[in-house]
Amino acid sequence: MPKPNLVVDSIVDDCVRSVQDHDLKNRLRQAKQSIASAAQIYDGHGAAGSLYLIAGGETVDTVSAVEMEKLYKQTFVKSKRTRPIYSSLKKACKNDICPLCGQRTVHQLDHYLPVSQHPVLAVTPINLVPACSECNKEKLDHGPETAEEQTLHPYFDNLAQVRWLYAEVQQTQPVSLTFRVSPPADLGDVMKARILGHFTTFKLGQLFASHAAEELGNIRYGLEVLASNSGAAAMDELRGHLRRESESRAFVHQNAWQTAMYEALAQSDWFCAGGYRQE
């Protein structure tokens, strides 16, 4: 996803205008420079893949972490001045699909570095990632302490051209699939660990397996018809059909669970020879 093209100074100003407490208004104005500086530091660490190095804190100058969290929840999210900014960040992802799992609809914004540990980033746009409620719940207040613990950041980590998701057919009744992470060797140990950590944190294996089970049920009739019309060449026809389905998904998204699923099905002699008939 492209980084939000928003200036945090303006957001703080809009929040201040919406705050009724005059003392808090003054303290927020005084803290604005610290918030802006923290945003610049964040941007640099995000580009370098080192957000874990940003130290947490309990205050932003004289503004407490509780006050900053309240500013996000009760002002930034709800104020007439800032609600459009909140909404624009939520709607920035394609088709309203959560960029963390790639499946469910976005419902909220997630603080990549948690606001409880990094109150200075409470309303910083590049720390606010569109997310579905499930992904936000799974992550909770996870704050990475090492480079390897960093989940993938949609604004900084572009892995669109890197294939890392694969699937395997399980000869069960009914047929099922399992999903695994296998990044290319030249990607580097840290990024490979981050991809695996992201996959595990958001429980993508279970999510993809569930969706795959539904898809397998939906395509069974079509495979039966294709096989019955192909006679002795049924296995080759099925394999070619499944391979084309995988290639079509990969053209849009290499690491879609559908890409991995159809590829695994095409590679499975057992499935193409009739395993899809298992109930």
MIPA-29758 format. One record per residue (C-alpha): residue number from 1; chain; x, y, z. Coordinates in steps of 0.25 Angstrom, whole numbers. Each point is the difference from the previous one (the first is absolute). Example, Ala and Ser with C-alpha at 12.3 -4.5 7.8 and 13.67 -1.06 7.14 Angstrom:
BEGIN
ATOM,n,chain,east,north,up
ATOM,1,A,49,-18,31
ATOM,2,A,6,14,-2
This chain:
BEGIN
ATOM,n,chain,east,north,up
ATOM,1,A,0,0,0
ATOM,2,A,5,14,-3
ATOM,3,A,3,8,13
ATOM,4,A,-10,10,4
ATOM,5,A,3,14,-5
ATOM,6,A,-4,7,12
ATOM,7,A,7,10,9
ATOM,8,A,-1,-4,15
ATOM,9,A,2,15,4
ATOM,10,A,-14,3,-7
ATOM,11,A,-6,-12,7
ATOM,12,A,4,5,14
ATOM,13,A,-5,14,-3
ATOM,14,A,-14,-6,-4
ATOM,15,A,0,-8,12
ATOM,16,A,4,11,9
ATOM,17,A,-12,9,-6
ATOM,18,A,-9,-12,4
ATOM,19,A,4,-1,14
ATOM,20,A,-8,7,11
ATOM,21,A,10,0,11
ATOM,22,A,8,13,-1
ATOM,23,A,12,-6,8
ATOM,24,A,1,-12,-9
ATOM,25,A,-1,9,-12
ATOM,26,A,12,8,5
ATOM,27,A,8,-13,3
ATOM,28,A,-3,-6,-13
ATOM,29,A,5,12,-7
ATOM,30,A,13,0,7
ATOM,31,A,1,-15,-3
ATOM,32,A,-2,2,-15
ATOM,33,A,14,1,-3
ATOM,34,A,4,-13,7
ATOM,35,A,-12,-7,-7
ATOM,36,A,5,5,-14
ATOM,37,A,15,-4,3
ATOM,38,A,-5,-14,5
ATOM,39,A,-7,-1,-14
ATOM,40,A,13,3,-7
ATOM,41,A,8,-10,8
ATOM,42,A,-11,-10,-2
ATOM,43,A,1,2,-16
ATOM,44,A,15,-2,0
ATOM,45,A,-1,-13,9
ATOM,46,A,-12,-5,-9
ATOM,47,A,8,1,-12
ATOM,48,A,12,-7,6
ATOM,49,A,-8,-11,6
ATOM,50,A,4,4,14
ATOM,51,A,-13,5,7
ATOM,52,A,3,-9,12
ATOM,53,A,12,9,3
ATOM,54,A,-10,12,4
ATOM,55,A,-1,1,15
ATOM,56,A,-13,1,6
ATOM,57,A,-4,10,11
ATOM,58,A,-11,3,10
ATOM,59,A,-2,15,-4
ATOM,60,A,1,10,-11
ATOM,61,A,6,12,6
ATOM,62,A,-10,3,11
ATOM,63,A,-12,-8,-7
ATOM,64,A,-2,-14,6
ATOM,65,A,-1,-13,-8
ATOM,66,A,-14,-1,5
ATOM,67,A,-3,14,-5
ATOM,68,A,6,-3,-14
ATOM,69,A,-8,-13,-1
ATOM,70,A,-13,7,4
ATOM,71,A,4,11,-11
ATOM,72,A,0,-11,-10
ATOM,73,A,-13,-8,4
ATOM,74,A,-9,12,4
ATOM,75,A,6,11,-9
ATOM,76,A,7,-5,-12
ATOM,77,A,-10,-11,-3
ATOM,78,A,-12,8,4
ATOM,79,A,2,15,-3
ATOM,80,A,-6,6,-12
ATOM,81,A,13,6,-3
ATOM,82,A,8,-13,0
ATOM,83,A,-10,-11,-3
ATOM,84,A,2,2,-15
ATOM,85,A,15,-2,2
ATOM,86,A,-3,-13,8
ATOM,87,A,-10,-4,-11
ATOM,88,A,10,3,-11
ATOM,89,A,11,-9,7
ATOM,90,A,-10,-11,1
ATOM,91,A,-4,0,-14
ATOM,92,A,14,1,-6
ATOM,93,A,1,-15,-2
ATOM,94,A,-5,-6,-13
ATOM,95,A,-15,-5,1
ATOM,96,A,0,2,15
ATOM,97,A,8,-13,2
ATOM,98,A,9,0,12
ATOM,99,A,14,0,-4
ATOM,100,A,5,-8,12
ATOM,101,A,-8,-13,-4
ATOM,102,A,-5,4,-14
ATOM,103,A,-13,-6,3
ATOM,104,A,-10,7,9
ATOM,105,A,-6,14,-1
ATOM,106,A,7,12,7
ATOM,107,A,-7,5,12
ATOM,108,A,10,8,8
ATOM,109,A,14,5,0
ATOM,110,A,11,-7,7
ATOM,111,A,12,7,7
ATOM,112,A,12,-8,-6
ATOM,113,A,8,5,12
ATOM,114,A,-11,-1,12
ATOM,115,A,-4,13,5
ATOM,116,A,1,-5,14
ATOM,117,A,15,-1,-2
ATOM,118,A,2,11,-10
ATOM,119,A,-10,11,4
ATOM,120,A,7,10,-9
ATOM,121,A,-4,-8,-12
ATOM,122,A,-15,0,4
ATOM,123,A,-5,8,-12
ATOM,124,A,12,-1,-9
ATOM,125,A,-6,-5,-14
ATOM,126,A,12,-9,-4
ATOM,127,A,-2,-8,14
ATOM,128,A,-15,-2,-3
ATOM,129,A,-2,-12,-9
ATOM,130,A,-14,-4,-5
ATOM,131,A,-4,-13,6
ATOM,132,A,-12,-10,2
ATOM,133,A,-4,-2,14
ATOM,134,A,5,-14,1
ATOM,135,A,14,4,-4
ATOM,136,A,0,12,9
ATOM,137,A,-4,-10,11
ATOM,138,A,10,-10,-3
ATOM,139,A,11,10,1
ATOM,140,A,-5,7,12
ATOM,141,A,12,9,6
ATOM,142,A,11,-8,-6
ATOM,143,A,12,9,-1
ATOM,144,A,12,-6,-7
ATOM,145,A,13,-1,8
ATOM,146,A,9,-6,-11
ATOM,147,A,1,2,-15
ATOM,148,A,-6,-14,-1
ATOM,149,A,-12,3,8
ATOM,150,A,-5,11,-9
ATOM,151,A,-13,-4,-8
ATOM,152,A,0,4,-14
ATOM,153,A,-4,15,-1
ATOM,154,A,-9,3,-12
ATOM,155,A,6,14,-2
ATOM,156,A,15,-4,0
ATOM,157,A,1,-15,-4
ATOM,158,A,-3,-2,-15
ATOM,159,A,1,-15,-2
ATOM,160,A,-9,0,-12
ATOM,161,A,10,-7,-9
ATOM,162,A,5,-10,10
ATOM,163,A,-7,-13,1
ATOM,164,A,0,-6,14
ATOM,165,A,-14,-7,2
ATOM,166,A,-2,-14,-4
ATOM,167,A,-10,-11,2
ATOM,168,A,0,-15,1
ATOM,169,A,-12,-10,-3
ATOM,170,A,-4,-9,12
ATOM,171,A,-6,-13,-4
ATOM,172,A,-12,1,9
ATOM,173,A,-15,-2,-1
ATOM,174,A,-4,10,-4
ATOM,175,A,13,5,-7
ATOM,176,A,7,11,8
ATOM,177,A,12,10,-1
ATOM,178,A,11,5,9
ATOM,179,A,8,13,-2
ATOM,180,A,14,3,3
ATOM,181,A,10,11,-2
ATOM,182,A,12,-3,-8
ATOM,183,A,7,13,-4
ATOM,184,A,12,0,-11
ATOM,185,A,14,-3,6
ATOM,186,A,5,14,-4
ATOM,187,A,-10,8,7
ATOM,188,A,8,0,13
ATOM,189,A,-2,-6,14
ATOM,190,A,-7,12,6
ATOM,191,A,-10,2,-11
ATOM,192,A,-3,-15,0
ATOM,193,A,-2,0,15
ATOM,194,A,-9,12,-2
ATOM,195,A,-9,-7,-10
ATOM,196,A,-1,-12,8
ATOM,197,A,-3,8,13
ATOM,198,A,-11,8,-8
ATOM,199,A,-6,-13,-5
ATOM,200,A,0,-6,14
ATOM,201,A,-5,13,7
ATOM,202,A,-12,2,-8
ATOM,203,A,-3,-15,-1
ATOM,204,A,0,0,-15
ATOM,205,A,2,-15,-2
ATOM,206,A,-13,-3,7
ATOM,207,A,-7,11,-7
ATOM,208,A,4,-4,-14
ATOM,209,A,-2,-15,3
ATOM,210,A,-15,4,4
ATOM,211,A,-2,8,-13
ATOM,212,A,7,-11,-8
ATOM,213,A,-10,-11,6
ATOM,214,A,-12,9,-5
ATOM,215,A,6,2,-13
ATOM,216,A,3,-15,-2
ATOM,217,A,-15,-3,2
ATOM,218,A,-4,11,-10
ATOM,219,A,9,-5,-11
ATOM,220,A,-3,-15,1
ATOM,221,A,-12,0,-9
ATOM,222,A,8,7,-11
ATOM,223,A,11,-9,1
ATOM,224,A,-9,-12,-1
ATOM,225,A,-6,6,-13
ATOM,226,A,14,3,-6
ATOM,227,A,4,-15,3
ATOM,228,A,-12,-6,-6
ATOM,229,A,1,8,-12
ATOM,230,A,15,-3,-2
ATOM,231,A,0,-15,0
ATOM,232,A,14,-7,0
ATOM,233,A,7,14,1
ATOM,234,A,-8,4,12
ATOM,235,A,12,1,9
ATOM,236,A,8,9,-9
ATOM,237,A,-12,9,-3
ATOM,238,A,-2,1,15
ATOM,239,A,14,3,3
ATOM,240,A,1,11,-12
ATOM,241,A,-13,6,5
ATOM,242,A,5,1,15
ATOM,243,A,14,6,-5
ATOM,244,A,-7,11,-8
ATOM,245,A,-9,3,12
ATOM,246,A,13,1,8
ATOM,247,A,7,9,-10
ATOM,248,A,-12,9,-1
ATOM,249,A,0,3,15
ATOM,250,A,15,1,0
ATOM,251,A,-1,11,-11
ATOM,252,A,-8,8,11
ATOM,253,A,7,-4,13
ATOM,254,A,11,-10,0
ATOM,255,A,-2,-3,15
ATOM,256,A,-15,-2,0
ATOM,257,A,-5,-13,6
ATOM,258,A,-7,-3,-13
ATOM,259,A,13,1,-8
ATOM,260,A,6,-10,10
ATOM,261,A,-12,-9,1
ATOM,262,A,-2,-2,-15
ATOM,263,A,15,-2,-3
ATOM,264,A,0,-11,11
ATOM,265,A,-13,-6,-6
ATOM,266,A,7,0,-14
ATOM,267,A,12,-7,6
ATOM,268,A,-7,-11,7
ATOM,269,A,-2,-13,-8
ATOM,270,A,-9,-5,10
ATOM,271,A,-9,12,-1
ATOM,272,A,0,0,-15
ATOM,273,A,-3,-14,-1
ATOM,274,A,-13,1,8
ATOM,275,A,4,5,14
ATOM,276,A,-10,11,-2
ATOM,277,A,-11,-10,1
ATOM,278,A,3,-2,15
ATOM,279,A,-12,4,9
